[in-house]
Amino acid sequence: MTKRIDFSKITGYEWDKGNKEKNKNKHNVETDESEEIFFNDPIFEYDKAHSQGEERFLAYGITDKERLLIICFTIRGEKKDKIRVISSRDQHKKEREYYKKQLAERKKKYESNKK
C-alpha cells in the first residue's frame, strides 16, 4: 500500500534534541543539510518495516553541496504539519543506485508526458 504525505500542509520541522545530536555526532549530518533534501526533489518511500508505532517515511535526496543522504522521518505536530527527522545519513551504495534509478525513471516519465 502506498502512503502519501500532503506536503501542502507541512509548515516546518520539529527536531528532537537526541536525534539532532545523533545525526551530527554519528553521521556528521547537520540539521540544515537534512532540511535541504526536502527542497531538492527527493524520492519518497513509505518505510513499512519501521512503521509500527507511527508512520515513517524515507527521503532519498541530495543536499545543496551534492551530498547524497537518506532521511528517515515522520509527520508530527498537533495539525500533522511538521516533519520530524528521525535519522539522517549518507546513502550506502545500494541506496545510491536505487536513488539514481528512481531519478532516471522520473525523468523518463516526465519526458514522455511532454510529448
C-alpha positions in Angstrom: 0.0 0.0 0.0 1.3 3.4 -0.9 1.2 6.1 1.8 1.0 9.7 0.8 2.0 12.9 2.5 0.2 16.1 1.8 3.1 18.5 1.7 0.8 21.4 1.2 0.0 21.1 5.0 3.7 21.0 6.1 4.8 24.2 7.8 8.2 23.3 9.1 10.3 20.9 11.1 10.2 19.5 14.6 13.6 18.5 15.9 14.2 16.1 18.8 17.5 17.0 20.6 18.6 13.4 20.8 18.1 12.7 17.1 19.7 16.0 16.2 22.8 15.2 18.2 22.9 11.6 16.9 22.8 12.7 13.3 25.6 15.2 13.9 27.8 13.0 16.1 27.3 9.6 14.5 26.7 10.6 10.8 28.2 14.1 10.6 25.0 15.5 9.2 23.9 19.0 10.1 20.3 19.9 10.6 20.2 22.3 7.6 21.6 19.5 5.3 18.7 17.3 6.3 16.2 20.0 5.6 17.7 20.8 2.2 16.8 17.3 1.0 13.1 18.2 1.1 13.7 21.2 -1.3 15.8 19.3 -3.8 13.3 17.0 -5.5 13.7 13.9 -3.3 12.4 10.4 -3.8 10.0 9.4 -1.1 9.1 5.9 0.1 6.9 4.6 2.9 9.0 2.7 5.5 6.7 -0.2 6.3 9.4 -2.1 8.2 9.7 0.8 10.8 6.1 2.0 10.9 4.8 0.1 14.0 4.1 2.9 16.4 3.8 5.7 13.8 4.1 6.0 10.0 7.6 6.5 8.9 8.9 7.6 5.6 12.3 7.6 3.8 13.5 10.5 1.6 16.4 9.8 -0.7 17.9 13.1 -1.9 20.8 15.5 -2.4 22.0 18.5 -0.5 22.9 21.8 -2.0 26.5 20.7 -1.8 25.6 17.4 -3.7 25.8 15.1 -0.7 23.5 12.1 -1.1 21.6 11.5 2.1 18.8 9.2 3.2 16.4 10.6 5.8 14.0 8.6 7.9 11.2 10.9 9.1 7.6 11.0 10.4 4.9 13.7 10.4 4.2 15.3 13.8 2.6 18.3 15.4 -1.0 19.0 16.5 -2.1 19.5 12.9 0.3 16.9 11.4 2.1 19.8 9.9 5.8 19.2 10.9 8.4 17.0 9.5 10.3 15.2 12.3 13.6 13.8 11.2 14.5 10.6 13.0 17.8 9.9 11.3 19.9 11.3 8.5 23.0 9.7 7.0 24.9 9.2 3.8 23.4 6.8 1.3 25.0 3.4 1.0 26.0 2.0 -2.4 22.6 0.2 -3.0 20.7 3.2 -1.8 22.6 5.5 -4.3 21.9 3.0 -7.1 18.2 3.0 -6.1 18.0 6.8 -5.9 19.7 7.3 -9.3 17.4 4.6 -10.9 14.3 6.3 -9.5 15.5 9.7 -10.7 16.1 8.3 -14.2 12.6 6.7 -14.2 11.1 10.0 -13.1 12.9 11.9 -15.8 11.8 9.3 -18.4 8.2 9.6 -17.3 8.4 13.4 -17.4 9.9 13.4 -20.9 7.2 11.0 -22.2 4.5 13.3 -20.7 5.9 16.3 -22.5 5.2 14.7 -25.9 
